[in-house]
Amino acid sequence: MMNLFALSLPTWSLWPFAILGLILGMFLLTKSADIFVDGAVSLAKRLAMPPLIIGFVIVGFGTSAPEMIVSVLAAIQGAPVLALGNAYGSNITNILLILGACMIVAPIAIHRVALRRDIPFLMIIMGALATFCAFASTDGLTRIEGVILISAFLAFLSWQIYVACKGRACACEDAETTEAPPAPIGKALLLTLVGLLLLIGASQMLVASAKWIAITIGNAIGMSETAIQLIVGVTIVALGTSLPELMASISATRKGQDDIAVGNVIGSNCFNLCMVAGLAIMIHPVPGKDLPIDLRYRDLFTMIFATLLIWIPGLLLWYRLRKQKPSPHIALGRGYGFLFVSLWIIYTLWVFLATQH
């Protein structure tokens, strides 16, 4: 839409539209996130599913729709590297910025199931990608790697759903009878769908406005086209496609639904690496010579490091507290949140400064 305006309007006249897009997009993101989380929570209760599973499957996959759209279109247009960069950048943003912001809002509790099952699966997938990239200098990333990633994800997802369905009876027995009854399943589905569509639409409005502003400023200060594209792709596009996860997770944290917030991030990251990156590689394999060294090492190992930052402290806290205070949850406080957000800012500046050179 912004490009159509640009054909007939002078640059200065587009600024009000861009600023309005930023403001309206942020407002709609906040409201739609609340609707989406309310619908997901009601759905979890009606289906007698653990909130962690709903966060992993419905919220995690739903909020990854922007990454999927961007990456598949990029691969179809012959730019699979952009698709991989979007997946890696979104995963780094999900952990460092999104979980960090959630911890700042309130100390976030991580379910031990996520520590013992979901995050280890994510680490295995990242290890597989690191192995693929290590041997990519010869054959590159082929369709075989894409099939492996997608197959591993579908197998893990099937197991997740099987375990959740098997434990339905226990979930019903342990449910609190004093809580307000959830919305009817039809209304819950409608809230979830409407909230998701609004989240995606608002995030795209925000991204389009921010992208236009960044490109306009970059052109004004004389940056090269390549530098502008890389900075916009790794920062604004990666952040923009992660906005649904950000707002949904913060909303879930404010409502005390930590399992949905954590499941959202872990599920989204698994989906990004297996389905988004896997489909992009299947659509358009990446020759070894075309795989940037920054993507192969800097971004991949930053993503692994960020995941370890939440996994290792969580495991240590769980091991230390399991005898003193039996609980399925381990809480990470605001100190971790400020650390994570600071690391995300440092990473973003690193990308920007490296691109400048």
C-alpha positions, -999 to 999 in steps of 0.1 A, spaced: 0 0 0 28 24 9 45 17 -25 12 27 -43 11 59 -24 47 66 -33 39 65 -70 17 96 -68 26 115 -36 58 134 -27 79 118 0 72 144 27 34 138 24 38 101 33 52 108 68 17 113 84 6 79 70 37 62 83 34 77 118 -3 69 119 5 33 109 29 30 138 4 44 163 -26 25 150 -6 -7 146 7 -7 182 -29 0 195 -44 -29 175 -15 -52 186 -22 -46 223 -60 -51 219 -58 -81 196 -32 -98 219 -57 -97 248 -84 -111 226 -62 -139 213 -49 -150 247 -84 -150 262 -96 -172 234 -66 -195 237 -70 -199 275 -107 -207 271 -99 -232 244 -74 -249 266 -99 -253 294 -127 -265 271 -105 -291 254 -90 -301 288 -55 -294 273 -25 -282 294 -19 -244 287 17 -253 277 4 -274 248 -21 -247 237 8 -222 239 31 -245 219 6 -256 192 -21 -229 187 -4 -197 200 31 -207 188 21 -217 153 -5 -190 149 19 -162 158 45 -177 134 22 -171 104 41 -138 94 74 -157 94 59 -184 73 44 -160 48 76 -139 45 99 -170 42 78 -189 17 74 -159 -6 111 -152 -3 120 -188 -13 95 -188 -42 112 -156 -54 146 -172 -53 158 -157 -20 160 -186 5 188 -168 24 164 -141 34 140 -168 46 167 -184 68 177 -150 81 141 -142 90 138 -175 109 171 -171 127 165 -134 135 129 -141 147 141 -169 170 168 -146 186 141 -119 190 117 -144 205 140 -155 233 160 -124 241 134 -97 235 101 -114 240 109 -136 270 130 -108 284 101 -83 281 78 -109 298 103 -113 327 104 -75 331 66 -73 332 65 -101 359 88 -129 370 80 -157 345 75 -194 356 89 -220 332 72 -254 334 97 -283 340 81 -301 310 94 -273 288 129 -276 304 130 -314 301 112 -319 267 105 -289 245 137 -269 249 159 -301 245 140 -308 212 148 -272 201 185 -277 210 186 -309 189 171 -290 159 197 -262 162 224 -288 166 212 -304 134 212 -271 116 247 -264 128 258 -297 114 241 -290 81 258 -256 79 292 -271 87 290 -293 56 272 -267 35 304 -256 18 302 -285 -6 265 -293 -14 249 -264 4 215 -269 21 196 -294 0 160 -306 0 171 -336 21 178 -313 50 145 -296 45 127 -330 46 146 -340 78 136 -307 96 99 -310 86 97 -347 94 113 -342 129 89 -315 137 58 -334 126 69 -364 147 75 -343 178 42 -325 173 23 -358 170 40 -370 202 31 -337 220 -6 -341 210 -6 -378 220 8 -371 255 -16 -341 259 -47 -362 250 -35 -391 272 -33 -367 302 -68 -351 296 -83 -370 325 -57 -358 349 -61 -323 337 -99 -325 344 -94 -339 379 -69 -312 388 -89 -283 374 -99 -256 399 -137 -255 404 -136 -220 418 -125 -204 386 -150 -187 363 -163 -210 336 -145 -207 303 -163 -193 272 -182 -218 250 -159 -236 226 -174 -218 196 -168 -184 211 -133 -195 222 -124 -205 187 -139 -173 173 -119 -152 198 -87 -170 190 -92 -167 153 -102 -130 153 -74 -122 177 -48 -139 156 -60 -122 124 -59 -88 141 -24 -96 155 -11 -105 120 -28 -75 103 -16 -50 130 19 -63 129 21 -60 91 8 -24 94 35 -16 119 62 -33 99 52 -15 66 53 19 84 86 12 102 102 -2 70 93 28 50 107 52 76 139 32 79 144 31 41 136 68 38 161 78 65 187 53 51 185 69 16 187 104 32 220 97 49 235 79 19 235 43 29 239 16 2 209 -4 -10 225 -36 3 231 -22 37 196 -9 40 181 -43 29 202 -63 54 195 -40 83 158 -38 75 156 -76 70 175 -87 102 161 -60 125 128 -45 114 114 -75 94 126 -100 121 112 -79 149 80 -71 129 72 -108 122 78 -114 160 54 -87 171 25 -112 174 46 -134 197 57 -104 217 22 -90 223 7 -124 229 34 -134 254 32 -101 273 -5 -103 275 -3 -139 287 22 -130 314 0 -101 326 -29 -125 329 -8 -150 348 -7 -175 320 31 -182 320 27 -216 303 11 -200 273 38 -173 271 67 -198 273 49 -224 251 43 -196 225 80 -188 223 93 -224 223 66 -235 199 72 -206 176 110 -212 175 105 -249 167 81 -240 140 104 -214 125 134 -237 123 116 -269 112 87 -257 91 96 -221 80 133 -228 73 126 -264 62 100 -253 36 122 -225 23 151 -250 18 127 -275 0 113 -248 -22 147 -234 -31 179 -252 -19 208 -230 -9 241 -236 -27 271 -235 -3 287 -205 -20 254 -185 -14 252 -192 23 266 -161 41 292 -167 67 273 -144 91 242 -165 88 262 -197 92 281 -187 123 271 -154 139 233 -157 137 231 -195 142 254 -195 173 237 -164 187 204 -183 185 220 -214 203 235 -191 230 202 -174 236 184 -207 240 211 -219 265 206 -188 285 171 -198 294 176 -236 295 207 -239 318 195 -214 345 161 -231 344 176 -265 348 199 -254 376 170 -237 395 148 -268 390 175 -292 403 182 -270 433 146 -265 443 131 -299 434 138 -313 470 131 -281 489 99 -270 472 84 -296 449 68 -276 420 64 -281 383 74 -245 377 107 -226 379 106 -188 381 131 -165 364 129 -129 376 133 -94 363 171 -95 364 171 -121 337 146 -100 318 169 -69 317 199 -92 308 180 -107 279 167 -74 265 202 -59 268 217 -88 249 191 -83 222 200 -46 219 237 -55 217 230 -81 190 210 -56 169 238 -30 172 263 -57 162 243 -65 131 240 -28 123 277 -20 128 289 -51 109 266 -42 80 281 -7 79 315 -22 72 
